[in-house]
Amino acid sequence: MDKISAMKVYVKVVEATTFTRAAEVLRTSAVYVTRMVQALEADLGVKLFIQSFICYT
């Protein structure tokens, strides 16, 4: 994994607010974006995103 590329993907996710939107901006798949972020997390040894599910009715 190229750390610089993974960091660029991470920044796009933050800017776009979702992995899917980041993938669209980067013109790639959401799976690729997810794997790049996971690889960066593994390399750094930290979770970069905390996933929460909030449901409003």
mmCIF entry with sequence, helices, sheets and N, C-alpha, C, O atoms, coordinates in Angstrom:
data_MODEL
# 
_entry.id   MODEL 
# 
_entity.id                         1 
_entity.type                       polymer 
_entity.pdbx_number_of_molecules   1 
# 
_entity_poly.entity_id                      1 
_entity_poly.type                           'polypeptide(L)' 
_entity_poly.nstd_linkage                   no 
_entity_poly.nstd_monomer                   no 
_entity_poly.pdbx_seq_one_letter_code       MDKISAMKVYVKVVEATTFTRAAEVLRTSAVYVTRMVQALEADLGVKLFIQSFICYT 
_entity_poly.pdbx_seq_one_letter_code_can   MDKISAMKVYVKVVEATTFTRAAEVLRTSAVYVTRMVQALEADLGVKLFIQSFICYT 
_entity_poly.pdbx_strand_id                 A 
# 
loop_
_entity_poly_seq.entity_id 
_entity_poly_seq.num 
_entity_poly_seq.mon_id 
_entity_poly_seq.hetero 
1 1  MET n 
1 2  ASP n 
1 3  LYS n 
1 4  ILE n 
1 5  SER n 
1 6  ALA n 
1 7  MET n 
1 8  LYS n 
1 9  VAL n 
1 10 TYR n 
1 11 VAL n 
1 12 LYS n 
1 13 VAL n 
1 14 VAL n 
1 15 GLU n 
1 16 ALA n 
1 17 THR n 
1 18 THR n 
1 19 PHE n 
1 20 THR n 
1 21 ARG n 
1 22 ALA n 
1 23 ALA n 
1 24 GLU n 
1 25 VAL n 
1 26 LEU n 
1 27 ARG n 
1 28 THR n 
1 29 SER n 
1 30 ALA n 
1 31 VAL n 
1 32 TYR n 
1 33 VAL n 
1 34 THR n 
1 35 ARG n 
1 36 MET n 
1 37 VAL n 
1 38 GLN n 
1 39 ALA n 
1 40 LEU n 
1 41 GLU n 
1 42 ALA n 
1 43 ASP n 
1 44 LEU n 
1 45 GLY n 
1 46 VAL n 
1 47 LYS n 
1 48 LEU n 
1 49 PHE n 
1 50 ILE n 
1 51 GLN n 
1 52 SER n 
1 53 PHE n 
1 54 ILE n 
1 55 CYS n 
1 56 TYR n 
1 57 THR n 
# 
_struct_asym.id          A 
_struct_asym.entity_id   1 
# 
loop_
_struct_conf.conf_type_id 
_struct_conf.id 
_struct_conf.pdbx_PDB_helix_id 
_struct_conf.beg_label_comp_id 
_struct_conf.beg_label_asym_id 
_struct_conf.beg_label_seq_id 
_struct_conf.pdbx_beg_PDB_ins_code 
_struct_conf.end_label_comp_id 
_struct_conf.end_label_asym_id 
_struct_conf.end_label_seq_id 
_struct_conf.pdbx_end_PDB_ins_code 
_struct_conf.beg_auth_comp_id 
_struct_conf.beg_auth_asym_id 
_struct_conf.beg_auth_seq_id 
_struct_conf.end_auth_comp_id 
_struct_conf.end_auth_asym_id 
_struct_conf.end_auth_seq_id 
_struct_conf.pdbx_PDB_helix_class 
_struct_conf.details 
_struct_conf.pdbx_PDB_helix_length 
HELX_P HELX_P1 AA1 LYS A 3  ? ALA A 16 ? LYS A 3  ALA A 16 1 ? 14 
HELX_P HELX_P2 AA2 PHE A 19 ? LEU A 26 ? PHE A 19 LEU A 26 1 ? 8  
HELX_P HELX_P3 AA3 ALA A 30 ? LEU A 44 ? ALA A 30 LEU A 44 1 ? 15 
# 
_struct_conf_type.id          HELX_P 
_struct_conf_type.criteria    ? 
_struct_conf_type.reference   ? 
# 
loop_
_atom_site.group_PDB 
_atom_site.id 
_atom_site.type_symbol 
_atom_site.label_atom_id 
_atom_site.label_alt_id 
_atom_site.label_comp_id 
_atom_site.label_asym_id 
_atom_site.label_entity_id 
_atom_site.label_seq_id 
_atom_site.pdbx_PDB_ins_code 
_atom_site.Cartn_x 
_atom_site.Cartn_y 
_atom_site.Cartn_z 
_atom_site.occupancy 
_atom_site.B_iso_or_equiv 
_atom_site.pdbx_formal_charge 
_atom_site.auth_seq_id 
_atom_site.auth_comp_id 
_atom_site.auth_asym_id 
_atom_site.auth_atom_id 
_atom_site.pdbx_PDB_model_num 
ATOM 1   N N  . MET A 1 1  ? 0.842   -1.180 0.000   1.00 0.00 ? 1  MET A N  1 
ATOM 2   C CA . MET A 1 1  ? 0.000   0.000  0.000   1.00 0.00 ? 1  MET A CA 1 
ATOM 3   C C  . MET A 1 1  ? 0.885   1.242  0.000   1.00 0.00 ? 1  MET A C  1 
ATOM 4   O O  . MET A 1 1  ? 1.860   1.333  0.746   1.00 0.00 ? 1  MET A O  1 
ATOM 5   N N  . ASP A 1 2  ? 0.531   2.167  -0.832  1.00 0.00 ? 2  ASP A N  1 
ATOM 6   C CA . ASP A 1 2  ? 1.211   3.456  -0.889  1.00 0.00 ? 2  ASP A CA 1 
ATOM 7   C C  . ASP A 1 2  ? 0.536   4.376  0.128   1.00 0.00 ? 2  ASP A C  1 
ATOM 8   O O  . ASP A 1 2  ? -0.634  4.724  -0.026  1.00 0.00 ? 2  ASP A O  1 
ATOM 9   N N  . LYS A 1 3  ? 1.277   4.766  1.165   1.00 0.00 ? 3  LYS A N  1 
ATOM 10  C CA . LYS A 1 3  ? 0.696   5.585  2.243   1.00 0.00 ? 3  LYS A CA 1 
ATOM 11  C C  . LYS A 1 3  ? 0.144   6.915  1.749   1.00 0.00 ? 3  LYS A C  1 
ATOM 12  O O  . LYS A 1 3  ? -0.907  7.364  2.209   1.00 0.00 ? 3  LYS A O  1 
ATOM 13  N N  . ILE A 1 4  ? 0.837   7.535  0.832   1.00 0.00 ? 4  ILE A N  1 
ATOM 14  C CA . ILE A 1 4  ? 0.389   8.836  0.332   1.00 0.00 ? 4  ILE A CA 1 
ATOM 15  C C  . ILE A 1 4  ? -0.953  8.682  -0.381  1.00 0.00 ? 4  ILE A C  1 
ATOM 16  O O  . ILE A 1 4  ? -1.861  9.487  -0.174  1.00 0.00 ? 4  ILE A O  1 
ATOM 17  N N  . SER A 1 5  ? -1.081  7.665  -1.208  1.00 0.00 ? 5  SER A N  1 
ATOM 18  C CA . SER A 1 5  ? -2.352  7.429  -1.897  1.00 0.00 ? 5  SER A CA 1 
ATOM 19  C C  . SER A 1 5  ? -3.465  7.131  -0.901  1.00 0.00 ? 5  SER A C  1 
ATOM 20  O O  . SER A 1 5  ? -4.585  7.622  -1.044  1.00 0.00 ? 5  SER A O  1 
ATOM 21  N N  . ALA A 1 6  ? -3.155  6.332  0.099   1.00 0.00 ? 6  ALA A N  1 
ATOM 22  C CA . ALA A 1 6  ? -4.156  5.993  1.116   1.00 0.00 ? 6  ALA A CA 1 
ATOM 23  C C  . ALA A 1 6  ? -4.584  7.233  1.889   1.00 0.00 ? 6  ALA A C  1 
ATOM 24  O O  . ALA A 1 6  ? -5.762  7.387  2.213   1.00 0.00 ? 6  ALA A O  1 
ATOM 25  N N  . MET A 1 7  ? -3.641  8.116  2.187   1.00 0.00 ? 7  MET A N  1 
ATOM 26  C CA . MET A 1 7  ? -3.983  9.355  2.891   1.00 0.00 ? 7  MET A CA 1 
ATOM 27  C C  . MET A 1 7  ? -4.844  10.269 2.030   1.00 0.00 ? 7  MET A C  1 
ATOM 28  O O  . MET A 1 7  ? -5.746  10.933 2.541   1.00 0.00 ? 7  MET A O  1 
ATOM 29  N N  . LYS A 1 8  ? -4.574  10.308 0.730   1.00 0.00 ? 8  LYS A N  1 
ATOM 30  C CA . LYS A 1 8  ? -5.397  11.102 -0.184  1.00 0.00 ? 8  LYS A CA 1 
ATOM 31  C C  . LYS A 1 8  ? -6.823  10.565 -0.224  1.00 0.00 ? 8  LYS A C  1 
ATOM 32  O O  . LYS A 1 8  ? -7.786  11.332 -0.239  1.00 0.00 ? 8  LYS A O  1 
ATOM 33  N N  . VAL A 1 9  ? -6.948  9.246  -0.241  1.00 0.00 ? 9  VAL A N  1 
ATOM 34  C CA . VAL A 1 9  ? -8.281  8.625  -0.213  1.00 0.00 ? 9  VAL A CA 1 
ATOM 35  C C  . VAL A 1 9  ? -8.978  8.984  1.093   1.00 0.00 ? 9  VAL A C  1 
ATOM 36  O O  . VAL A 1 9  ? -10.158 9.335  1.094   1.00 0.00 ? 9  VAL A O  1 
ATOM 37  N N  . TYR A 1 10 ? -8.258  8.898  2.197   1.00 0.00 ? 10 TYR A N  1 
ATOM 38  C CA . TYR A 1 10 ? -8.829  9.250  3.506   1.00 0.00 ? 10 TYR A CA 1 
ATOM 39  C C  . TYR A 1 10 ? -9.340  10.695 3.518   1.00 0.00 ? 10 TYR A C  1 
ATOM 40  O O  . TYR A 1 10 ? -10.440 10.959 4.002   1.00 0.00 ? 10 TYR A O  1 
ATOM 41  N N  . VAL A 1 11 ? -8.558  11.610 2.995   1.00 0.00 ? 11 VAL A N  1 
ATOM 42  C CA . VAL A 1 11 ? -8.965  13.019 2.944   1.00 0.00 ? 11 VAL A CA 1 
ATOM 43  C C  . VAL A 1 11 ? -10.235 13.179 2.108   1.00 0.00 ? 11 VAL A C  1 
ATOM 44  O O  . VAL A 1 11 ? -11.127 13.944 2.477   1.00 0.00 ? 11 VAL A O  1 
ATOM 45  N N  . LYS A 1 12 ? -10.322 12.468 0.994   1.00 0.00 ? 12 LYS A N  1 
ATOM 46  C CA . LYS A 1 12 ? -11.525 12.550 0.149   1.00 0.00 ? 12 LYS A CA 1 
ATOM 47  C C  . LYS A 1 12 ? -12.752 12.033 0.896   1.00 0.00 ? 12 LYS A C  1 
ATOM 48  O O  . LYS A 1 12 ? -13.841 12.590 0.760   1.00 0.00 ? 12 LYS A O  1 
ATOM 49  N N  . VAL A 1 13 ? -12.580 10.973 1.682   1.00 0.00 ? 13 VAL A N  1 
ATOM 50  C CA . VAL A 1 13 ? -13.704 10.456 2.465   1.00 0.00 ? 13 VAL A CA 1 
ATOM 51  C C  . VAL A 1 13 ? -14.167 11.503 3.468   1.00 0.00 ? 13 VAL A C  1 
ATOM 52  O O  . VAL A 1 13 ? -15.368 11.719 3.634   1.00 0.00 ? 13 VAL A O  1 
ATOM 53  N N  . VAL A 1 14 ? -13.237 12.143 4.123   1.00 0.00 ? 14 VAL A N  1 
ATOM 54  C CA . VAL A 1 14 ? -13.591 13.189 5.096   1.00 0.00 ? 14 VAL A CA 1 
ATOM 55  C C  . VAL A 1 14 ? -14.306 14.336 4.388   1.00 0.00 ? 14 VAL A C  1 
ATOM 56  O O  . VAL A 1 14 ? -15.327 14.819 4.878   1.00 0.00 ? 14 VAL A O  1 
ATOM 57  N N  . GLU A 1 15 ? -13.792 14.773 3.259   1.00 0.00 ? 15 GLU A N  1 
ATOM 58  C CA . GLU A 1 15 ? -14.408 15.868 2.517   1.00 0.00 ? 15 GLU A CA 1 
ATOM 59  C C  . GLU A 1 15 ? -15.791 15.501 1.984   1.00 0.00 ? 15 GLU A C  1 
ATOM 60  O O  . GLU A 1 15 ? -16.712 16.316 2.020   1.00 0.00 ? 15 GLU A O  1 
ATOM 61  N N  . ALA A 1 16 ? -15.930 14.279 1.493   1.00 0.00 ? 16 ALA A N  1 
ATOM 62  C CA . ALA A 1 16 ? -17.183 13.847 0.872   1.00 0.00 ? 16 ALA A CA 1 
ATOM 63  C C  . ALA A 1 16 ? -18.210 13.357 1.890   1.00 0.00 ? 16 ALA A C  1 
ATOM 64  O O  . ALA A 1 16 ? -19.397 13.268 1.575   1.00 0.00 ? 16 ALA A O  1 
ATOM 65  N N  . THR A 1 17 ? -17.777 13.047 3.078   1.00 0.00 ? 17 THR A N  1 
ATOM 66  C CA . THR A 1 17 ? -18.580 12.571 4.217   1.00 0.00 ? 17 THR A CA 1 
ATOM 67  C C  . THR A 1 17 ? -19.054 11.123 4.123   1.00 0.00 ? 17 THR A C  1 
ATOM 68  O O  . THR A 1 17 ? -19.556 10.583 5.108   1.00 0.00 ? 17 THR A O  1 
ATOM 69  N N  . THR A 1 18 ? -18.908 10.486 2.968   1.00 0.00 ? 18 THR A N  1 
ATOM 70  C CA . THR A 1 18 ? -19.226 9.054  2.868   1.00 0.00 ? 18 THR A CA 1 
ATOM 71  C C  . THR A 1 18 ? -18.213 8.372  1.956   1.00 0.00 ? 18 THR A C  1 
ATOM 72  O O  . THR A 1 18 ? -17.596 9.003  1.098   1.00 0.00 ? 18 THR A O  1 
ATOM 73  N N  . PHE A 1 19 ? -18.060 7.075  2.162   1.00 0.00 ? 19 PHE A N  1 
ATOM 74  C CA . PHE A 1 19 ? -17.151 6.298  1.323   1.00 0.00 ? 19 PHE A CA 1 
ATOM 75  C C  . PHE A 1 19 ? -17.665 6.265  -0.116  1.00 0.00 ? 19 PHE A C  1 
ATOM 76  O O  . PHE A 1 19 ? -16.877 6.325  -1.059  1.00 0.00 ? 19 PHE A O  1 
ATOM 77  N N  . THR A 1 20 ? -18.968 6.171  -0.281  1.00 0.00 ? 20 THR A N  1 
ATOM 78  C CA . THR A 1 20 ? -19.561 6.098  -1.620  1.00 0.00 ? 20 THR A CA 1 
ATOM 79  C C  . THR A 1 20 ? -19.331 7.387  -2.392  1.00 0.00 ? 20 THR A C  1 
ATOM 80  O O  . THR A 1 20 ? -18.941 7.351  -3.559  1.00 0.00 ? 20 THR A O  1 
ATOM 81  N N  . ARG A 1 21 ? -19.566 8.514  -1.755  1.00 0.00 ? 21 ARG A N  1 
ATOM 82  C CA . ARG A 1 21 ? -19.340 9.799  -2.431  1.00 0.00 ? 21 ARG A CA 1 
ATOM 83  C C  . ARG A 1 21 ? -17.867 9.995  -2.749  1.00 0.00 ? 21 ARG A C  1 
ATOM 84  O O  . ARG A 1 21 ? -17.522 10.512 -3.812  1.00 0.00 ? 21 ARG A O  1 
ATOM 85  N N  . ALA A 1 22 ? -17.007 9.589  -1.843  1.00 0.00 ? 22 ALA A N  1 
ATOM 86  C CA . ALA A 1 22 ? -15.565 9.695  -2.094  1.00 0.00 ? 22 ALA A CA 1 
ATOM 87  C C  . ALA A 1 22 ? -15.177 8.844  -3.300  1.00 0.00 ? 22 ALA A C  1 
ATOM 88  O O  . ALA A 1 22 ? -14.375 9.264  -4.135  1.00 0.00 ? 22 ALA A O  1 
ATOM 89  N N  . ALA A 1 23 ? -15.747 7.662  -3.382  1.00 0.00 ? 23 ALA A N  1 
ATOM 90  C CA . ALA A 1 23 ? -15.464 6.780  -4.522  1.00 0.00 ? 23 ALA A CA 1 
ATOM 91  C C  . ALA A 1 23 ? -15.915 7.424  -5.831  1.00 0.00 ? 23 ALA A C  1 
ATOM 92  O O  . ALA A 1 23 ? -15.227 7.327  -6.847  1.00 0.00 ? 23 ALA A O  1 
ATOM 93  N N  . GLU A 1 24 ? -17.062 8.074  -5.801  1.00 0.00 ? 24 GLU A N  1 
ATOM 94  C CA . GLU A 1 24 ? -17.551 8.753  -7.003  1.00 0.00 ? 24 GLU A CA 1 
ATOM 95  C C  . GLU A 1 24 ? -16.596 9.876  -7.420  1.00 0.00 ? 24 GLU A C  1 
ATOM 96  O O  . GLU A 1 24 ? -16.275 10.021 -8.599  1.00 0.00 ? 24 GLU A O  1 
ATOM 97  N N  . VAL A 1 25 ? -16.151 10.661 -6.449  1.00 0.00 ? 25 VAL A N  1 
ATOM 98  C CA . VAL A 1 25 ? -15.221 11.761 -6.732  1.00 0.00 ? 25 VAL A CA 1 
ATOM 99  C C  . VAL A 1 25 ? -13.904 11.220 -7.274  1.00 0.00 ? 25 VAL A C  1 
ATOM 100 O O  . VAL A 1 25 ? -13.322 11.788 -8.198  1.00 0.00 ? 25 VAL A O  1 
ATOM 101 N N  . LEU A 1 26 ? -13.440 10.119 -6.693  1.00 0.00 ? 26 LEU A N  1 
ATOM 102 C CA . LEU A 1 26 ? -12.176 9.517  -7.110  1.00 0.00 ? 26 LEU A CA 1 
ATOM 103 C C  . LEU A 1 26 ? -12.312 8.646  -8.357  1.00 0.00 ? 26 LEU A C  1 
ATOM 104 O O  . LEU A 1 26 ? -11.323 8.167  -8.911  1.00 0.00 ? 26 LEU A O  1 
ATOM 105 N N  . ARG A 1 27 ? -13.561 8.453  -8.786  1.00 0.00 ? 27 ARG A N  1 
ATOM 106 C CA . ARG A 1 27 ? -13.865 7.598  -9.947  1.00 0.00 ? 27 ARG A CA 1 
ATOM 107 C C  . ARG A 1 27 ? -13.336 6.184  -9.768  1.00 0.00 ? 27 ARG A C  1 
ATOM 108 O O  . ARG A 1 27 ? -12.655 5.628  -10.629 1.00 0.00 ? 27 ARG A O  1 
ATOM 109 N N  . THR A 1 28 ? -13.679 5.626  -8.613  1.00 0.00 ? 28 THR A N  1 
ATOM 110 C CA . THR A 1 28 ? -13.295 4.259  -8.285  1.00 0.00 ? 28 THR A CA 1 
ATOM 111 C C  . THR A 1 28 ? -14.443 3.618  -7.518  1.00 0.00 ? 28 THR A C  1 
ATOM 112 O O  . THR A 1 28 ? -15.510 4.217  -7.387  1.00 0.00 ? 28 THR A O  1 
ATOM 113 N N  . SER A 1 29 ? -14.239 2.422  -7.017  1.00 0.00 ? 29 SER A N  1 
ATOM 114 C CA . SER A 1 29 ? -15.308 1.736  -6.291  1.00 0.00 ? 29 SER A CA 1 
ATOM 115 C C  . SER A 1 29 ? -15.238 2.035  -4.796  1.00 0.00 ? 29 SER A C  1 
ATOM 116 O O  . SER A 1 29 ? -14.183 2.370  -4.258  1.00 0.00 ? 29 SER A O  1 
ATOM 117 N N  . ALA A 1 30 ? -16.380 1.907  -4.148  1.00 0.00 ? 30 ALA A N  1 
ATOM 118 C CA . ALA A 1 30 ? -16.438 2.081  -2.695  1.00 0.00 ? 30 ALA A CA 1 
ATOM 119 C C  . ALA A 1 30 ? -15.619 0.998  -2.001  1.00 0.00 ? 30 ALA A C  1 
ATOM 120 O O  . ALA A 1 30 ? -15.061 1.231  -0.929  1.00 0.00 ? 30 ALA A O  1 
ATOM 121 N N  . VAL A 1 31 ? -15.547 -0.173 -2.603  1.00 0.00 ? 31 VAL A N  1 
ATOM 122 C CA . VAL A 1 31 ? -14.748 -1.273 -2.040  1.00 0.00 ? 31 VAL A CA 1 
ATOM 123 C C  . VAL A 1 31 ? -13.273 -0.869 -1.992  1.00 0.00 ? 31 VAL A C  1 
ATOM 124 O O  . VAL A 1 31 ? -12.596 -1.107 -0.992  1.00 0.00 ? 31 VAL A O  1 
ATOM 125 N N  . TYR A 1 32 ? -12.782 -0.268 -3.059  1.00 0.00 ? 32 TYR A N  1 
ATOM 126 C CA . TYR A 1 32 ? -11.390 0.184  -3.099  1.00 0.00 ? 32 TYR A CA 1 
ATOM 127 C C  . TYR A 1 32 ? -11.137 1.221  -2.015  1.00 0.00 ? 32 TYR A C  1 
ATOM 128 O O  . TYR A 1 32 ? -10.134 1.153  -1.306  1.00 0.00 ? 32 TYR A O  1 
ATOM 129 N N  . VAL A 1 33 ? -12.049 2.181  -1.888  1.00 0.00 ? 33 VAL A N  1 
ATOM 130 C CA . VAL A 1 33 ? -11.907 3.232  -0.878  1.00 0.00 ? 33 VAL A CA 1 
ATOM 131 C C  . VAL A 1 33 ? -11.880 2.607  0.516   1.00 0.00 ? 33 VAL A C  1 
ATOM 132 O O  . VAL A 1 33 ? -11.037 2.958  1.341   1.00 0.00 ? 33 VAL A O  1 
ATOM 133 N N  . THR A 1 34 ? -12.792 1.696  0.773   1.00 0.00 ? 34 THR A N  1 
ATOM 134 C CA . THR A 1 34 ? -12.855 1.022  2.074   1.00 0.00 ? 34 THR A CA 1 
ATOM 135 C C  . THR A 1 34 ? -11.554 0.286  2.371   1.00 0.00 ? 34 THR A C  1 
ATOM 136 O O  . THR A 1 34 ? -11.024 0.375  3.479   1.00 0.00 ? 34 THR A O  1 
ATOM 137 N N  . ARG A 1 35 ? -11.047 -0.435 1.389   1.00 0.00 ? 35 ARG A N  1 
ATOM 138 C CA . ARG A 1 35 ? -9.809  -1.207 1.590   1.00 0.00 ? 35 ARG A CA 1 
ATOM 139 C C  . ARG A 1 35 ? -8.603  -0.300 1.817   1.00 0.00 ? 35 ARG A C  1 
ATOM 140 O O  . ARG A 1 35 ? -7.726  -0.620 2.619   1.00 0.00 ? 35 ARG A O  1 
ATOM 141 N N  . MET A 1 36 ? -8.560  0.808  1.128   1.00 0.00 ? 36 MET A N  1 
ATOM 142 C CA . MET A 1 36 ? -7.450  1.747  1.331   1.00 0.00 ? 36 MET A CA 1 
ATOM 143 C C  . MET A 1 36 ? -7.479  2.327  2.739   1.00 0.00 ? 36 MET A C  1 
ATOM 144 O O  . MET A 1 36 ? -6.442  2.436  3.393   1.00 0.00 ? 36 MET A O  1 
ATOM 145 N N  . VAL A 1 37 ? -8.676  2.701  3.206   1.00 0.00 ? 37 VAL A N  1 
ATOM 146 C CA . VAL A 1 37 ? -8.794  3.250  4.556   1.00 0.00 ? 37 VAL A CA 1 
ATOM 147 C C  . VAL A 1 37 ? -8.465  2.175  5.587   1.00 0.00 ? 37 VAL A C  1 
ATOM 148 O O  . VAL A 1 37 ? -7.784  2.458  6.573   1.00 0.00 ? 37 VAL A O  1 
ATOM 149 N N  . GLN A 1 38 ? -8.933  0.954  5.377   1.00 0.00 ? 38 GLN A N  1 
ATOM 150 C CA . GLN A 1 38 ? -8.626  -0.143 6.304   1.00 0.00 ? 38 GLN A CA 1 
ATOM 151 C C  . GLN A 1 38 ? -7.123  -0.410 6.358   1.00 0.00 ? 38 GLN A C  1 
ATOM 152 O O  . GLN A 1 38 ? -6.571  -0.644 7.434   1.00 0.00 ? 38 GLN A O  1 
ATOM 153 N N  . ALA A 1 39 ? -6.470  -0.376 5.215   1.00 0.00 ? 39 ALA A N  1 
ATOM 154 C CA . ALA A 1 39 ? -5.018  -0.594 5.179   1.00 0.00 ? 39 ALA A CA 1 
ATOM 155 C C  . ALA A 1 39 ? -4.285  0.523  5.916   1.00 0.00 ? 39 ALA A C  1 
ATOM 156 O O  . ALA A 1 39 ? -3.315  0.268  6.629   1.00 0.00 ? 39 ALA A O  1 
ATOM 157 N N  . LEU A 1 40 ? -4.745  1.751  5.745   1.00 0.00 ? 40 LEU A N  1 
ATOM 158 C CA . LEU A 1 40 ? -4.137  2.879  6.445   1.00 0.00 ? 40 LEU A CA 1 
ATOM 159 C C  . LEU A 1 40 ? -4.347  2.750  7.953   1.00 0.00 ? 40 LEU A C  1 
ATOM 160 O O  . LEU A 1 40 ? -3.431  3.004  8.735   1.00 0.00 ? 40 LEU A O  1 
ATOM 161 N N  . GLU A 1 41 ? -5.545  2.356  8.354   1.00 0.00 ? 41 GLU A N  1 
ATOM 162 C CA . GLU A 1 41 ? -5.829  2.137  9.776   1.00 0.00 ? 41 GLU A CA 1 
ATOM 163 C C  . GLU A 1 41 ? -4.911  1.058  10.356  1.00 0.00 ? 41 GLU A C  1 
ATOM 164 O O  . GLU A 1 41 ? -4.372  1.215  11.452  1.00 0.00 ? 41 GLU A O  1 
ATOM 165 N N  . ALA A 1 42 ? -4.741  -0.027 9.617   1.00 0.00 ? 42 ALA A N  1 
ATOM 166 C CA . ALA A 1 42 ? -3.875  -1.124 10.080  1.00 0.00 ? 42 ALA A CA 1 
ATOM 167 C C  . ALA A 1 42 ? -2.430  -0.657 10.195  1.00 0.00 ? 42 ALA A C  1 
ATOM 168 O O  . ALA A 1 42 ? -1.733  -0.992 11.152  1.00 0.00 ? 42 ALA A O  1 
ATOM 169 N N  . ASP A 1 43 ? -1.989  0.118  9.213   1.00 0.00 ? 43 ASP A N  1 
ATOM 170 C CA . ASP A 1 43 ? -0.613  0.610  9.214   1.00 0.00 ? 43 ASP A CA 1 
ATOM 171 C C  . ASP A 1 43 ? -0.368  1.568  10.383  1.00 0.00 ? 43 ASP A C  1 
ATOM 172 O O  . ASP A 1 43 ? 0.689   1.530  11.014  1.00 0.00 ? 43 ASP A O  1 
ATOM 173 N N  . LEU A 1 44 ? -1.348  2.421  10.662  1.00 0.00 ? 44 LEU A N  1 
ATOM 174 C CA . LEU A 1 44 ? -1.203  3.400  11.748  1.00 0.00 ? 44 LEU A CA 1 
ATOM 175 C C  . LEU A 1 44 ? -1.547  2.817  13.114  1.00 0.00 ? 44 LEU A C  1 
ATOM 176 O O  . LEU A 1 44 ? -1.128  3.345  14.144  1.00 0.00 ? 44 LEU A O  1 
ATOM 177 N N  . GLY A 1 45 ? -2.303  1.737  13.120  1.00 0.00 ? 45 GLY A N  1 
ATOM 178 C CA . GLY A 1 45 ? -2.690  1.103  14.378  1.00 0.00 ? 45 GLY A CA 1 
ATOM 179 C C  . GLY A 1 45 ? -3.806  1.826  15.110  1.00 0.00 ? 45 GLY A C  1 
ATOM 180 O O  . GLY A 1 45 ? -3.945  1.703  16.327  1.00 0.00 ? 45 GLY A O  1 
ATOM 181 N N  . VAL A 1 46 ? -4.602  2.581  14.361  1.00 0.00 ? 46 VAL A N  1 
ATOM 182 C CA . VAL A 1 46 ? -5.728  3.312  14.960  1.00 0.00 ? 46 VAL A CA 1 
ATOM 183 C C  . VAL A 1 46 ? -6.938  3.248  14.038  1.00 0.00 ? 46 VAL A C  1 
ATOM 184 O O  . VAL A 1 46 ? -6.803  3.059  12.829  1.00 0.00 ? 46 VAL A O  1 
ATOM 185 N N  . LYS A 1 47 ? -8.129  3.408  14.628  1.00 0.00 ? 47 LYS A N  1 
ATOM 186 C CA . LYS A 1 47 ? -9.346  3.529  13.834  1.00 0.00 ? 47 LYS A CA 1 
ATOM 187 C C  . LYS A 1 47 ? -9.492  4.993  13.451  1.00 0.00 ? 47 LYS A C  1 
ATOM 188 O O  . LYS A 1 47 ? -9.442  5.870  14.313  1.00 0.00 ? 47 LYS A O  1 
ATOM 189 N N  . LEU A 1 48 ? -9.672  5.259  12.171  1.00 0.00 ? 48 LEU A N  1 
ATOM 190 C CA . LEU A 1 48 ? -9.787  6.634  11.698  1.00 0.00 ? 48 LEU A CA 1 
ATOM 191 C C  . LEU A 1 48 ? -11.237 7.120  11.682  1.00 0.00 ? 48 LEU A C  1 
ATOM 192 O O  . LEU A 1 48 ? -11.499 8.322  11.712  1.00 0.00 ? 48 LEU A O  1 
ATOM 193 N N  . PHE A 1 49 ? -12.161 6.184  11.634  1.00 0.00 ? 49 PHE A N  1 
ATOM 194 C CA . PHE A 1 49 ? -13.577 6.521  11.636  1.00 0.00 ? 49 PHE A CA 1 
ATOM 195 C C  . PHE A 1 49 ? -14.289 5.698  12.694  1.00 0.00 ? 49 PHE A C  1 
ATOM 196 O O  . PHE A 1 49 ? -13.984 4.522  12.893  1.00 0.00 ? 49 PHE A O  1 
ATOM 197 N N  . ILE A 1 50 ? -15.229 6.319  13.363  1.00 0.00 ? 50 ILE A N  1 
ATOM 198 C CA . ILE A 1 50 ? -16.101 5.608  14.285  1.00 0.00 ? 50 ILE A CA 1 
ATOM 199 C C  . ILE A 1 50 ? -17.467 5.576  13.630  1.00 0.00 ? 50 ILE A C  1 
ATOM 200 O O  . ILE A 1 50 ? -18.091 6.613  13.410  1.00 0.00 ? 50 ILE A O  1 
ATOM 201 N N  . GLN A 1 51 ? -17.919 4.381  13.324  1.00 0.00 ? 51 GLN A N  1 
ATOM 202 C CA . GLN A 1 51 ? -19.178 4.229  12.636  1.00 0.00 ? 51 GLN A CA 1 
ATOM 203 C C  . GLN A 1 51 ? -20.333 4.234  13.627  1.00 0.00 ? 51 GLN A C  1 
ATOM 204 O O  . GLN A 1 51 ? -20.309 3.511  14.623  1.00 0.00 ? 51 GLN A O  1 
ATOM 205 N N  . SER A 1 52 ? -21.317 5.033  13.357  1.00 0.00 ? 52 SER A N  1 
ATOM 206 C CA . SER A 1 52 ? -22.487 5.044  14.234  1.00 0.00 ? 52 SER A CA 1 
ATOM 207 C C  . SER A 1 52 ? -23.750 4.936  13.392  1.00 0.00 ? 52 SER A C  1 
ATOM 208 O O  . SER A 1 52 ? -23.817 5.425  12.265  1.00 0.00 ? 52 SER A O  1 
ATOM 209 N N  . PHE A 1 53 ? -24.726 4.295  13.960  1.00 0.00 ? 53 PHE A N  1 
ATOM 210 C CA . PHE A 1 53 ? -25.998 4.132  13.283  1.00 0.00 ? 53 PHE A CA 1 
ATOM 211 C C  . PHE A 1 53 ? -27.050 4.823  14.130  1.00 0.00 ? 53 PHE A C  1 
ATOM 212 O O  . PHE A 1 53 ? -27.454 4.323  15.180  1.00 0.00 ? 53 PHE A O  1 
ATOM 213 N N  . ILE A 1 54 ? -27.481 5.966  13.660  1.00 0.00 ? 54 ILE A N  1 
ATOM 214 C CA . ILE A 1 54 ? -28.512 6.722  14.364  1.00 0.00 ? 54 ILE A CA 1 
ATOM 215 C C  . ILE A 1 54 ? -29.741 6.717  13.477  1.00 0.00 ? 54 ILE A C  1 
ATOM 216 O O  . ILE A 1 54 ? -29.683 7.115  12.313  1.00 0.00 ? 54 ILE A O  1 
ATOM 217 N N  . CYS A 1 55 ? -30.826 6.274  14.021  1.00 0.00 ? 55 CYS A N  1 
ATOM 218 C CA . CYS A 1 55 ? -32.059 6.177  13.262  1.00 0.00 ? 55 CYS A CA 1 
ATOM 219 C C  . CYS A 1 55 ? -33.086 7.146  13.826  1.00 0.00 ? 55 CYS A C  1 
ATOM 220 O O  . CYS A 1 55 ? -33.426 7.093  15.008  1.00 0.00 ? 55 CYS A O  1 
ATOM 221 N N  . TYR A 1 56 ? -33.568 8.019  12.977  1.00 0.00 ? 56 TYR A N  1 
ATOM 222 C CA . TYR A 1 56 ? -34.599 8.965  13.379  1.00 0.00 ? 56 TYR A CA 1 
ATOM 223 C C  . TYR A 1 56 ? -35.916 8.518  12.784  1.00 0.00 ? 56 TYR A C  1 
ATOM 224 O O  . TYR A 1 56 ? -35.985 8.189  11.600  1.00 0.00 ? 56 TYR A O  1 
ATOM 225 N N  . THR A 1 57 ? -36.951 8.502  13.586  1.00 0.00 ? 57 THR A N  1 
ATOM 226 C CA . THR A 1 57 ? -38.271 8.125  13.060  1.00 0.00 ? 57 THR A CA 1 
ATOM 227 C C  . THR A 1 57 ? -39.246 9.257  13.216  1.00 0.00 ? 57 THR A C  1 
ATOM 228 O O  . THR A 1 57 ? -40.408 9.128  12.832  1.00 0.00 ? 57 THR A O  1 
# 
